[in-house]
Amino acid sequence: MKRMISTAMLCIMILFTAYAGGRTEQATPIILPESPEYDAEVVASRSVTISSTLYSLGNLYAYLDRSFLYDIDDSRMEEELIAAMIDSLGDPYSYYIPADMADSYEENSDGSYIGIGTYLYKMNPSYSDMSDPSSWMVVISSVFPGAPADRAGLRSRDMISAINGESTAPLTAAEASKKLKGEPGKDLVLTVHRGDAVFDITLRPEKVTTPSTASTMLDDGIGYIAIYTFSMTTADSAEKEIKKLLDSGADKFIIDLRDNGGGTVETALEIADMFLSDGRLLETRFKEQSGRKSLIRNADSSTLIPEEYPVVILVNGGTASSGEILTGALKDNGRAEIIGSQTFGKGISQEVRPFADGFIQITTGHFYTPSGNDIHHVGITPDIVIEDKEYSEEELEAFSEFMSNALIKEFADNHEYSSENIKAFADEHASSGVPEDLLMLLIRNEYLYRMDYNDRPVADPEYDEVLRIAIEELV
């Protein structure tokens, strides 16, 4: 039987979002109300129980300190107790970042880092189920254009079971991210699972450029802007890109959110507001006992892009969280047509607070699109559905064998970048069993990598079917 795979992300419960350089998806801190209204009797009863438990733990520590034969690592004990308390919530999105991981967690988008160039997801080992690979393997959400992972053909939904022969099962997301960061000049061997195929890929970490946005003018007055992540600075970056496109004569827009794993909610709302003069953007609901009322965000009266200018948003299974907030806001208000495949489906939000020289993140809100849709574990269905490219198991096996040699690099060393040479490479290796479109994409990626970052094309309809269809819709 022909087994097929899809590049859409698995809709799984995930603990932590990071990429292979150690940066994490940031959540916008929310200031808690000072005096939430709780049921005093219930609170008193629970306080007695917790106080009794804490008292018992104090006695236990005193006993261990007095009687345990070896020295006690107090810092480790503190971290383990905090982590255990958060883990007991049973929510894979809630977790504790210890002090030694705090710097990576706080790392801002500075445009570059050393790594292989991926966003990844990894469940807390506490939730591992060895019968479900997505629960214990590293899952790739997206890859950065031109990065080592991209040039090697890795893509959204690929799963990594081992790094340099070491199983990823016991690793936290932060630990996996750190290992994938690697060291410049030292190879990483990744055991990759794609559908039923399993293959090893050798990558060498290097400096990867990761801007949050990029834009270009296409034909027929179409302004194209790709938003790769929603950091604290992405709204300002997007505004500059949009203004540049408007000054260049753009009167139609394509927003590419494919493989955008999310980020700050406020940033997504700020960008949505650039396209809308009125209407609801988002509703976030909280636990009743928190004392918070539902938070409704509406567009203000000003816009950056005239509302008569048509907009298309490109999405796929790697479009998640804040990417879905922006998509839902423009879709439900009739402001944009959505093209691509079903989005990831993360409809809950978290808040981050400093704690014990580290951070805690817990799920606090459940958001709904302007039409009241709950997208959690569901995602957003595009107006025009274009399923991601699929390959058979035999084609993937051929791909794995093909990637074990240096044919791509050798060809690029001896042939200049041109459409003719890209086609010639595919023709030369037609007997490899690797599909023609994939061969062309691999050699094209190699050529693009060799260009200076600023010289690489931001969008390339010749090799992007979804983008071609979006252009056709706007013309």
C-alpha positions in Angstrom: 0.0 0.0 0.0 1.2 3.4 -0.9 1.9 5.3 2.4 1.6 9.1 2.1 2.7 11.8 4.5 1.8 15.4 5.0 3.8 18.4 6.1 1.0 19.7 8.3 1.9 19.7 12.0 0.5 17.0 14.2 -2.2 18.4 16.5 -0.6 17.3 19.8 -0.3 18.6 23.3 3.0 20.3 23.5 5.0 21.6 26.4 7.5 24.1 25.0 8.2 25.9 21.8 11.8 26.6 20.9 14.1 26.5 17.9 17.4 24.9 17.4 19.3 27.9 18.7 17.7 27.9 22.1 15.3 30.8 21.7 11.8 30.3 22.9 8.4 31.5 21.9 7.6 34.5 24.2 4.3 35.0 25.8 3.0 38.4 26.8 3.0 38.8 30.6 -0.4 39.7 32.0 -0.7 41.7 35.3 -2.8 39.8 37.7 -5.7 41.5 39.6 -4.8 42.4 43.1 -7.9 41.1 44.8 -9.6 38.3 42.8 -12.9 37.2 44.3 -12.6 33.6 45.7 -14.9 31.5 47.7 -13.4 32.1 51.2 -14.6 28.8 52.6 -13.1 26.8 49.7 -9.9 28.8 49.8 -9.5 28.3 53.6 -10.1 24.5 53.2 -7.5 24.2 50.5 -5.0 26.4 52.3 -5.2 24.1 55.3 -4.5 21.1 53.1 -1.6 22.8 51.3 -0.1 24.1 54.6 -0.2 20.7 56.1 1.6 19.3 53.0 4.2 22.0 53.1 4.8 21.4 56.8 5.3 17.7 56.1 7.7 18.5 53.4 9.7 20.7 55.8 9.9 17.8 58.2 10.9 15.5 55.4 13.7 17.8 54.4 14.9 18.1 58.0 15.0 14.3 58.2 16.9 14.0 54.9 19.4 16.7 55.8 20.0 15.0 59.1 20.1 11.4 58.0 20.9 11.1 54.3 24.5 9.7 53.9 25.6 12.0 51.2 25.5 15.8 50.5 22.2 17.3 49.4 22.1 19.6 46.3 19.6 22.2 47.7 19.4 24.0 44.4 18.5 20.9 42.5 15.9 19.9 45.1 14.3 23.3 44.9 14.1 23.2 41.1 12.7 19.6 41.2 10.0 20.6 43.7 8.9 23.6 41.6 8.9 21.6 38.4 6.9 18.9 40.1 4.3 21.3 41.3 3.8 22.8 37.8 3.9 19.3 36.2 1.2 18.2 38.5 -1.2 20.6 36.7 -1.3 18.0 33.9 -1.0 20.7 31.3 1.8 20.2 28.7 1.8 24.0 28.0 2.6 24.9 31.6 6.2 24.4 32.8 9.1 25.7 34.8 12.3 27.2 33.3 15.1 26.7 35.8 17.8 29.3 36.3 20.4 27.6 34.0 17.9 27.9 31.1 16.7 31.4 31.9 19.2 33.1 29.6 18.0 31.0 26.6 14.4 31.7 27.5 15.0 35.4 27.6 17.0 35.5 24.4 15.5 38.1 22.1 15.2 38.0 18.3 18.5 39.6 17.2 18.4 38.3 13.6 21.0 35.5 13.9 22.1 32.6 16.0 24.3 29.4 15.7 22.3 26.3 14.9 20.6 24.3 12.2 17.7 26.6 11.6 14.5 25.1 12.9 11.6 25.8 15.1 10.7 22.7 17.2 8.2 21.3 19.6 9.0 18.7 22.3 6.7 17.3 25.0 7.7 17.1 28.6 9.2 13.6 29.1 6.5 13.2 31.8 3.9 12.9 29.1 5.8 10.4 26.9 4.0 7.5 25.4 6.4 5.3 23.5 3.6 4.0 21.3 3.0 7.6 20.1 6.2 9.0 18.5 5.0 12.6 18.6 4.9 12.4 22.4 8.6 11.7 22.8 10.4 12.7 19.7 11.4 16.3 18.7 8.8 17.6 16.2 10.0 20.2 13.7 7.5 23.0 13.3 9.3 24.9 10.5 12.7 25.5 9.0 14.4 28.7 8.2 15.1 29.5 4.5 18.7 28.7 3.5 19.6 27.2 6.9 21.3 23.8 7.1 18.0 22.0 7.9 16.3 23.6 4.9 19.2 22.7 2.5 19.0 19.1 3.7 15.3 18.9 3.0 14.0 18.8 6.5 10.5 20.2 6.9 7.5 20.8 9.1 6.2 17.6 10.8 9.5 15.7 10.5 10.3 14.0 13.9 13.8 13.5 15.4 14.3 10.4 17.5 18.0 10.7 18.1 20.7 13.4 18.1 24.2 11.9 17.6 22.9 8.6 18.5 21.3 9.8 21.8 17.6 9.2 22.1 15.5 12.4 22.4 12.9 10.7 24.6 14.3 11.8 28.0 15.1 15.4 26.8 13.0 18.4 27.7 12.4 20.9 24.9 15.1 23.2 26.2 17.6 20.4 26.4 16.7 19.2 22.9 17.0 22.8 21.6 20.4 23.1 23.3 21.7 19.9 21.7 20.4 20.9 18.2 22.2 24.2 18.6 25.4 22.3 18.5 28.8 23.9 17.8 30.1 25.6 14.7 32.2 23.2 12.6 31.0 20.0 14.4 28.5 17.8 12.7 25.2 16.7 14.1 23.7 13.4 13.0 19.9 13.4 13.3 17.7 10.3 13.0 14.6 11.6 11.2 11.2 10.0 11.0 8.9 11.0 8.1 5.8 8.9 7.8 7.0 5.3 7.8 10.5 6.2 6.6 13.5 6.6 8.9 16.8 8.1 7.8 19.9 9.8 9.2 20.9 13.3 8.1 24.2 14.9 8.9 24.1 18.7 9.4 26.7 21.2 10.5 25.5 24.1 12.7 26.3 27.5 11.4 25.3 31.1 11.8 21.7 31.4 10.7 19.9 34.7 9.9 16.4 34.8 11.2 14.6 38.0 10.7 11.0 38.1 11.8 9.7 39.6 8.5 10.7 40.0 4.9 8.9 41.6 1.9 9.1 42.0 -1.8 7.1 43.4 -4.7 5.6 40.9 -7.1 4.0 41.6 -10.5 0.7 43.3 -10.9 1.1 45.5 -7.9 1.1 42.7 -5.3 3.0 43.3 -2.1 4.3 40.1 -0.5 5.2 40.0 3.2 6.4 36.9 5.1 6.0 36.9 8.9 8.2 34.2 10.4 7.5 34.7 14.1 5.7 37.1 16.4 8.4 38.7 18.6 8.2 41.9 20.6 9.6 43.8 17.6 7.7 42.1 14.8 4.9 44.7 14.6 7.3 47.5 14.1 9.2 45.4 11.5 5.9 44.5 9.7 4.8 48.1 9.7 8.1 49.2 8.0 7.8 46.4 5.4 4.2 47.3 4.6 5.0 51.0 4.2 7.8 50.2 1.9 5.5 48.1 -0.2 2.8 50.8 -0.3 5.5 53.3 -1.4 6.4 50.9 -4.2 2.8 50.9 -5.5 1.3 47.8 -3.9 -2.4 47.8 -4.0 -2.9 44.0 -3.2 -1.2 42.1 -0.4 -0.1 38.5 0.4 0.7 37.7 4.0 2.7 34.5 4.3 2.2 32.9 7.7 3.2 29.3 6.7 5.3 27.6 9.4 4.9 30.6 11.7 4.7 28.9 15.1 3.4 31.9 17.0 4.8 34.3 19.6 3.3 37.3 21.4 -0.4 37.7 21.2 -0.2 41.5 21.3 2.0 41.6 18.3 -0.5 39.6 16.2 -3.3 41.9 17.3 -1.2 45.0 16.4 -0.7 43.7 12.9 -4.3 42.7 12.5 -5.3 46.2 13.5 -3.2 47.6 10.6 -5.8 46.0 8.2 -9.1 46.8 10.0 -10.8 50.0 11.0 -13.4 48.3 13.2 -14.6 44.9 14.3 -13.6 42.4 16.9 -10.1 41.0 16.8 -10.1 38.5 19.6 -11.8 37.4 22.8 -9.9 35.7 25.6 -11.7 34.0 28.4 -10.2 33.2 31.9 -11.0 31.0 34.8 -13.9 32.4 36.9 -11.9 32.3 40.1 -9.2 34.4 38.6 -11.4 37.5 39.0 -10.7 38.4 35.3 -13.5 39.2 33.0 -13.3 38.1 29.4 -10.9 40.3 27.5 -12.2 41.6 24.1 -9.9 43.3 21.7 -11.4 45.5 19.0 -9.8 47.2 16.1 -9.3 51.0 16.3 -10.4 53.4 13.6 -7.0 53.8 12.0 -5.6 51.5 9.3 -2.3 51.2 7.6 -3.6 49.4 4.5 -6.7 50.9 2.7 -9.6 48.4 3.2 -10.3 48.3 -0.5 -7.0 46.6 -1.1 -7.5 42.9 -1.3 -5.5 40.6 1.1 -4.6 36.9 0.9 -3.1 35.0 3.8 -1.1 31.8 3.2 -1.2 29.1 6.0 -0.3 25.5 6.6 -0.1 23.0 9.5 2.8 25.0 10.9 0.7 28.1 11.3 -0.1 28.2 15.1 -1.1 30.3 18.0 -0.5 34.0 17.3 -0.4 33.1 13.6 -3.9 31.7 13.9 -5.0 34.8 15.9 -4.0 37.1 13.0 -5.5 34.7 10.4 -8.8 34.4 12.4 -9.1 38.1 12.9 -8.8 38.9 9.2 -10.8 35.9 8.0 -13.8 36.4 10.3 -14.0 40.1 9.5 -14.1 39.3 5.8 -10.8 41.2 5.3 -8.7 38.4 3.9 -9.0 35.2 1.8 -7.2 32.3 3.4 -5.3 29.8 1.1 -3.3 26.7 2.1 -3.9 23.8 4.4 -5.5 23.4 7.9 -3.7 25.4 10.6 -2.2 23.9 13.7 -4.9 24.5 16.2 -3.6 26.1 19.4 -6.3 28.2 21.0 -5.0 28.8 24.5 -2.6 31.4 25.8 0.0 31.4 28.6 1.5 34.0 30.9 5.1 34.0 32.0 6.4 35.2 35.5 9.8 35.3 37.0 10.3 32.7 39.8 13.3 31.4 41.8 15.8 32.9 39.3 14.0 31.2 36.5 10.5 31.5 35.0 7.2 29.7 35.3 4.7 29.6 32.4 1.1 28.5 32.9 -1.9 28.4 30.7 -4.3 31.1 31.8 -6.5 32.0 28.8 -8.7 30.4 26.1 -9.1 32.6 23.0 -11.8 32.7 20.5 -11.9 34.2 17.0 -14.1 37.2 16.2 -16.9 34.8 15.1 -16.7 33.0 18.4 -14.9 30.0 17.0 -12.8 27.8 19.4 -9.9 26.7 17.2 -8.1 24.7 19.9 -7.2 21.2 18.5 -9.1 22.2 15.4 -7.3 24.9 13.6 -8.6 27.2 10.8 -9.9 25.8 7.5 -8.7 27.9 4.5 -11.1 29.3 2.0 -9.1 27.6 -0.7 -7.6 24.3 0.6 -4.3 23.2 -1.0 -3.0 20.1 0.7 0.8 19.9 1.3 2.9 17.9 -1.1 2.9 14.2 -0.3 5.5 11.6 -1.1 5.3 7.8 -1.0 7.5 5.7 1.3 9.5 4.5 -1.7 10.2 8.1 -2.7 11.3 9.0 0.8 13.6 6.0 0.9 15.1 7.2 -2.4 15.4 10.7 -0.9 17.2 9.3 2.2 19.8 7.5 0.0 20.2 10.5 -2.2 21.0 12.8 0.7 23.8 10.5 1.9 26.1 11.7 -0.9 27.4 15.1 -2.0 25.8 15.3 -5.4 23.9 18.6 -4.6 27.1 20.4 -3.5 29.2 19.0 -6.4 26.6 20.2 -9.0 26.4 23.7 -7.5 30.2 23.9 -7.4 30.3 23.3 -11.1 27.2 25.1 -12.5 25.9 28.6 -12.1 22.5 29.3 -10.6 19.8 29.4 -13.4 16.5 27.8 -14.0 18.1 25.8 -16.8 20.7 24.3 -14.5 18.1 23.5 -11.8 16.1 21.6 -14.5 19.4 20.0 -15.7 20.1 18.7 -12.2 16.7 17.2 -11.9 17.1 15.5 -15.3 20.5 14.2 -14.5 19.2 12.4 -11.4 15.8 11.4 -12.7 16.7 7.7 -12.2 17.4 8.3 -8.4 13.7 7.7 -7.5 13.5 11.2 -5.9 10.6 13.2 -7.4 11.5 15.9 -9.9 10.0 18.7 -7.9 12.0 17.7 -4.8 15.2 17.5 -6.8 14.7 20.9 -8.1 13.9 22.3 -4.7 17.0 20.8 -3.1 19.4 22.2 -5.7 17.6 25.6 -5.6 18.0 25.7 -1.9 21.7 25.1 -2.2 22.0 27.9 -4.7 20.1 30.3 -2.5 22.2 29.4 0.5 25.3 30.5 -1.4 23.9 33.9 -2.0 24.3 36.8 0.5 21.2 36.8 2.6 20.0 40.1 1.3 20.3 38.9 -2.3 18.1 35.8 -1.8 14.6 36.1 -3.3 12.0 36.5 -0.6 9.3 34.8 -2.7 9.6 32.5 -5.7 6.3 31.6 -7.3 8.1 29.3 -9.8 8.7 26.8 -7.0 5.7 27.6 -4.8 2.4 26.3 -5.9 0.4 27.9 -3.1 1.9 31.3 -3.8 1.1 31.0 -7.5 -2.5 30.3 -6.7 -2.7 33.3 -4.4 -1.3 35.5 -7.1 -3.9 34.1 -9.5 -6.7 35.0 -7.0 -5.5 38.6 -6.8 -4.9 39.3 -10.5 
